[in-house]
Amino acid sequence: MWTEETLGEMVARQLAGHPAAKVSVWSRSRAWQGNYADIEAEARRLVALLRAHGIEPGEAVAFQLPNWREAVVSFAALALGGYVLVPIVHIYGRKEVSFILEQSGAAAYISPLAFGHVDYAEILEAATPASLRLHVVVDAAEPGAVPTGVTRVAWEECAESDPADGLPSVRAQDVAMLAYTSGTTGDPKGVIHDHRTMLAELRHMAPYMNPGKPNLMGSPVTHATGMLGAVLGPLATGENIHVIDRWDPAHALEVMLREGIGGGTGASVFLASLLDHPDFTAAHAAKMERVGLGGAPVPVALGERAASLGIAIIRAYGSTEHPSTTGCQFSDPADRRHRTDGRALAGVELRLVDEEGVEVPVGSPGEILSRGPDLCLGYTDPALNADAFDDEGWYHSGDVGVVDEAGYLTITDRVKDVIIRGGENISAAEVEEALQAVPGVAEVAVVAAPDARLGEHACAVVRSAPGAAPPALDDLTRHLSAAGFARQKWPEELWLVEDFPRTASGKIRKVDLRAALRRQPGDRGE
């Protein structure tokens, strides 16, 4: 499934081959409708702007943008210009962005000055790595004060540039993207993909792109799910692109009927929020014939509820490291689609092993190991590679699953300590380390609690210090806010305990805490 084509060559071919394909940004404040031809023209002007400021092909360019036109243009421009793409989720705060800009060696950074509760200009002033030379500002009348050593220009200057012609010389085995994801370590992990692995992933996705029936995507396009499902996936098949910058179910339902498009694809929170909304009608369900879910746990009840409304769902399993590992097909029986994460995709191999690395029999739980054409090349931090990849090329996911006799995989637990909230990974260890400094906290474990809307949210399980007043949830969130943590990492639930379940060596048994949280509150001793 590897070819010599590059991401830039694919983007150039598809933009030129489907100039009239629509691109729509559904926003209350920055709505925009255009087509592939408009995106290509602006993308080539952005390439010219970057070149004029000395940003050369092969350098890393970070962009932290909501689901706006400029985000779609940035994907196209950076691919066409031969740059290493560094997408940063727009809700990441100072701590995460500082680390990513420094480790990626980004030469340029594209962002608004602010969006929602995030002040990007303040972030940049606090974290300007030596590599950074250019800040391209979107949606600002005045560019504002600039950090030392950085040139700040307004996006509008693209209009003054002549479009860049041609494509730079790039090899298929060159790095195409550094995709950062939160993991079991405190800092985000930089996942390295080259042009071969990215395009293999897009070929995996092609059968799932329901031709002629686009979906409105709410996932951030700078996150792997949104990037692939909302921008690169449709682009690779010449389909219309529809994104929304703030997930408002009422607005989404309004757009779906007006434009005759579907919705709900991505993490289960998007589908659930549409079905739960009082404005949802049979007319909406008729637009949602097929919905693909992944990136977060998918409750069986959600699939069954969707089916009762005439909506077929499929589940898929993957990660930023190995984006499409398994997936169901719409032709699979409903029980398989609702209760499993599908079978290995083309070219993908799976193994399930026990704690000793011995392969487990069919039907027994084991850690999921995978390899395939869309598997990443490793991490930007080489120290992380030893635990994640072995000498035979297997990726050790840290997820626990069961494979049945027909080859269908079901995820049952996680070895690695990550909470997946609405498709976003939260490092429990990172949050625990910060909360340990809160007055009154003797010991804390942060674990995934079930969430009907988001799949999971963070729950802080706290043992109070002897003689101290137990902390309140507000105490924890204020502390994390002051430390610069993005809001999605804040615990949304607090559970006070006398002591923790432990292993013989004294380690907290988080598997027991997660099991208790899945039961009713009264059953866990509250």
N, C-alpha and C positions, 0 to 999 in steps of 0.2 A: 504493500500500500504506500510505500515511499516513492516519490518521483523527484525529478530535478527541478520542478516548478517551485517558485518562491511565493510567499504571501503577497508581495507587491505585484508579481506577475498575475496572480489570480485576481487581485483587486482591480488591476488595470483592465484585464480581459472582461470581467463582469460589469464594470461600470460602463465600458464602451459597448458591450454587447446588449445591455438592457437600459439604454439611456432614459426611457420613459417610466421605468419602474418607480413607484411612489415611495417617498420617505416622509413620514408624518410624525411630528413631535406634538403630543397632546399635553398641553400645559395651560394652567390658568393665567400664567404671566408671560410665557415665552413660546406660545404656540407657533408652529411653522409647518408648512407643507411645501414640498418640492419633489425633485426626482433625482435619479442617479446622476444625470448630467449636471445638475446643480452642485451635488456633492463633489463630483470630480473636479469641477472648475474651482471651487473653493479650496479643495484639498491641495491642488497643485499650486495655488497661491500661498497656502500655508507652508508648503515645502520651500517655495522661493523665499519666504520671509525667514524661515529657519536658516537657510543657506546664507542669506544676506548678513546674518548675525554670527556666522562662523560655525554653525552647528553642522557637523559633517556626517555623511552616511556611516553607519556602524556605531554611532554614539547612542547612548540611552536617552530617551526623552520620556519624562513622566507626565501624566495628565490625570488630573483629579477633577472630574466634571460630573454634574448631574446628567440625567437623560435628556440632553439638549442637542440641537443640531450640531453644535461645535464638538460634541463627543463623537458623533458619527463621522464628522469630517476629520477629526484627529485620528481615528482608526485608519481611515483611508489614506490620509496624508503621510502618516508615519510609516505605513506599509509601502506606499509608492516611493517614499524618499529613502528607503533602505535603512531606517532607524530601528533601534531596539525599543519595542513598545514596553512601557512600564505603566500600566493602568493602576490607579489607586482609587479604592472605593471612596465615594464622595463624602461619606459620613465619618471617615477615619479622622482622628484628632491629632494633636501635637505630637504625642509620644510615637504613634505609629508612622506618621508622615516623616518625622525627623529621621527615624531609623531607615525607612525605605529610600529617601533621597540620598542619604549618606552611603548606604551599602550598594545601591544600584549604580552609583557614580553618575547620576543623571546630569546631563549637560544643560538641559532645558526642562522647564516645569510649566505646564499649562493649567490654569485654574481661574475661577472667579476670584474677586477679592473676598467675597463671603457668600455663603448660601445656608439658609436655615440657621442653626446654632453654631456653625463652624466658621471661624475667621481664618481664611487661608493666608491672608497677608501677615497676620500675627504669627501663624505657624512658621512661615518662611523666615521672618525676622529672627525667630528663636532657633532655627535650624537651617543654616545655609552652608552646605558642604562646599569644599574647595572646588569640586568639579562643576558646580552650578554657575552658569554664565548668563542665562537668559530666563526671564519670567514673562510668559505671554498671558496677559490678563483678559478675561472674557467678561463682558457685561459691566464695564466700569467707565463712567464719564471721565474720571481722572484716574490715571494709573496709581497715584499715591507715592509715598516715600519708598525708596528702594534700598535693600540691604547692600552693604559694601561689596563690590566686585560683581554685582549682578545688574544687567541691563533689563529694564522693565518696559515692555511695549504693549500696546493695546491690540487686541485681536483684529480690530477694524483696519489696522494697517495692512492686513492681507489684501484688502480691496485695491490697494495701491501697488501691489506687486504683479508683475507679469507671470502667468502660470509657468511652472517648471515643466520642461519637456523631457520625455524619455524616462528611463529608469536607471539607477546606478547599478554597477556590477555587484551582485550579491549571490552567494552560493547557498544551495539548499541546506547545507549542514551548518550554516552560520546561525548564531542565536537570533531568534525573531522576537522573543518576548520574555520578560521577567514578570511573572504573575505572582503577586504576594498574597499569602493566605495566613491567617492565624492558625497556630498549631499547638503542640504540647509545650513548646518553649515560650518564654515571655515575649519575645520579639516576633514579628511576622516572618514567615519563611518565604524566601524568594525561590520560586519554582522556574527552572530554565526549560524553555521549549525552543526548538529550532523550527525552520520552515517545514521540514518533513513531518514532524510530530503534529504541528498545528494543522497542516492540510490533511493528514490522515484522520485527525479528529473531525474535520469538516466533512470528509467522505463518510465517516461513521454516521454523522448526523443527517445526511441527505435523505435517507428513507423516512425520517421522522418529520421532515418539513412538508406538511400537508399542502400540495401544490394548489395555488389559487385560493387558499383559505387561510390568510394570515391571522396571527394572534396579536393582540395588544399585550406587550410585555412590560411588566412593572419592575422586574429585577434590575438593579443598577448595571449599566452596561460596562462599568469598570470592574465588575465582579465576574468571575468565570461563567456563571450561569447566564447572566444578561449578555455578556460579550458574545458568547457562542449562540445563544438562543434568539437574541434580539437584533444583533448586528451582523456578525460574520457568517452565521448559519444562513439567514435569508440572502445575504449578499452572494454567497457561494452558489446559490441556486437561482439567483435572479428574481427573488420574490420581493414583494413590497415590505417595507420596514415600518413598524408602528411601535413607538415607545411613549411612555408617560413619565414625567419627571417627579411627581409626588403620587404615591399610591393612594388614591381616594376612590373607594369602590363605587360611590355614587357617580363620580365623574367617569370612571371606567365604563360603567353600565350605560351611561348616556352616549359615550363615544361608540361603543359596540353596536348599538342600534342604528345610530346615525350613519356609521361607515360600513355596516354590514360585516363586521369582523368578529372573531372569537376573543376569548380571554381566559385567564386562569392558569396559563402555563408557567412552569417554574417551581419554586418552593410551594408546598401545600397551602401556605398562608394566603396566596393570591386566589386560589380557587375557593377556599373556605370563606374568605371575606366577601366574595361575590355571591355565593349561595346564601350566606347569612343576611345579606342586605335586604331591607324591605322593598327596594325597587326592583329586585330580581324577578323576572317573569319567564313564562314559557318561551317568549320570543327570544330572550337571551339564551336560554338553554339550546334553542334550535341553532344558534350560531356557534355553539360549543360542542360540535360533534365529537371531536377528539382533543384530549388535553394530556400533555406529557408532564409528569411530576418527577421531581428529583431535587437533590441538593439539601434536603432535610427529611426527617422521618415523615412518612405518609400514613396516617391512620387508616386502617381497613374500613372503618365506618365512613370516612370521607369518600372512598371509592364507591361504596355501596349506595351512599346517598346520591352521588353523581349519576350512577347507573339508573336509579329510580327516576331521574329527570331526563333520561335519554342521552346522557353524556358518558362516552367511553373514556376511561383513563388508562394510562400505562405508567408504571414505575420504572425508574432507571437508577443505576448506582454508578458513581464515579467520584472523582476528586479533582482538585486543581492539578495534582501530580499525574493522575491517569483519568482524564475527563470522562471517557465513555468506556466503562469496564463491562457492565452488563446492562441489559434492557429487555423489557417485554416488547411484544409486537401487538398491534391492535387486533390481529387475528387470533391471539391467544385466548383461551377460555377466561371468562371474567374472574373466576377464583384465582387463577394464576396472576392476572393483572392487578388484582386488589391485594393479594397477600404475599407476593414475591417481587423481587427486584430484577427478574428476568434472567436470561442466559447470557453467557459470554458472547460479545459481539465479534464481528469478523476479525480474525487475526489475533484475538485476545486469548490468552491462556490463564486458567485459574488453578490455584492449589489452596487447600485449607489444611492448616497444620496446628498441632498442639503446642504446648509451651516448650517442648523439647525439639520442635521443628519437624516432628514426624507427621506425615500425612494422615488425616483422620478419615474414617470410613464415611460413606454416604449417609446423610441424616444426622451426623454428629457435628457439634459446633467446633469451629476452629478459626484461627486468625486467617484473614484473606490475603493471599499473595497473588499478584497479577503481573503480567507483562504483555506488551502488545505494541502496535505501531504508533499509537498516540501517547505512549508513556513518556514522561519528561526525561530530560538528560540528567537530572539531579538538582541540587540546591546551590544557591549562590554562596552559602556557607558550607564548605566541604566537610566540616565536622559533623553535619547532620546526615551525610550520606551513608555513613557506616551502619547506622541503625535502620535505615530505610531501604537500602538496596544491597543485595548479596552478590556474590561473584558470578552467579548465573543470570543476573539481570532481573531477578524477581523483586518487585516492589512490595515491601511489608507494610500493609495499609494501617495496621493497628485496629482495624475493624474486625468484629467477630460475626460469623455467619454460618448458615447451614445450607448445603446443596442437596436437593432431593434427587431421586433416581432419574428424573428427566433433565437434570442439569440446571434447574431453576435455583437461583440464590436468594436467600432471605437474610437480611441483616438483623442480628439479634442483640448486639451489644458493641461496646468499643473498648479495646485495650487502651488506646491512647485517650488522654483526658481532654477531650474537646466537646464543647457544647455547640450544637448547630441550631441557631436561632433564626428562623425565617430564611435559611440558606446561608447565613453568615456564621463563620467559625469563631468561637470564643475560646481563648486559652484559659482553662480553669486555673492553672498554675500561676499565670501572670496576675490574675485577679486576687488569688489567695495571698500572694506575696504582698500585694498592696494593702489588703484588708488586715493583715497581721499587725499592722501599725495602728489600727483604730483602738482608742482607749476602751478597756473592758473586754477585749478579745484575747482569750488565752490560746485558742486554737480554732482554725476555720478550715472547712472544706467547701469548695464550690462545685456543685454538681448540676446535671441537667434535670429539670423538672418538666413533666409533660405540660404542653400548652396547646389548647384546642385550636388556636389561631395560627401560632408560629411554629408548631411542632415541638419546640423545646424553649425554655428560658432558664437563666441562671438562678439557682437557689443557693444562698449562703447558709451553710449549716455551722453554727457557732457554739463553742463551749466557752462560757464566760469565765473570766479570771476570778479566782476566789475572793469574795468580799466586794467585788466591783459590781456596779449597776450594769445589767446586760444592755448592749447597744440596741438601738432601734434601726430599722431599715434605712431611715433618713440619714442616720449617722454614717452608714456605709456608703451611700450614694454621694453624700457631700464630700467625703474623703476621696472617692475615686474621681469626682469632678475636679477637685483641686489638683489632683495628680495628673490631669490631662487625659483621662481615659474616655474613649468614645462611649456614648450613651448606651449603645446596644450591649456593652460589656457589663453594665451595672446589674447587680442582682435585682430581680423583681420579686423575690420571696425570701423571707428569713425564717429559719427554723432553729430554735434554741434547744440544745441538748445537754444532758448531764455529762455524757461521755459518748465516745464514738465506738462503733463496732470495729474491731481491729484484727489484724493477722497475728500469728504467733510472734512475729518480729516487732509488733507494735504499730505497723502501718495501718492507716485508716482504710477500711474496706468500703470503698466508694460504690462498689457494685451493690452492697447492702443498702446504702443510702438511696441510690437510684431506685432500687426495688421498693423501698418504703415510700418514696415519693410517688410511685405509680399507683400505690394503694390509696384508699380514702384516708383523710387526715386522722380520723378516729382510730384507724388501724395501725398508725405508726406512733401511737403513744402521745398524741396531742390532745 
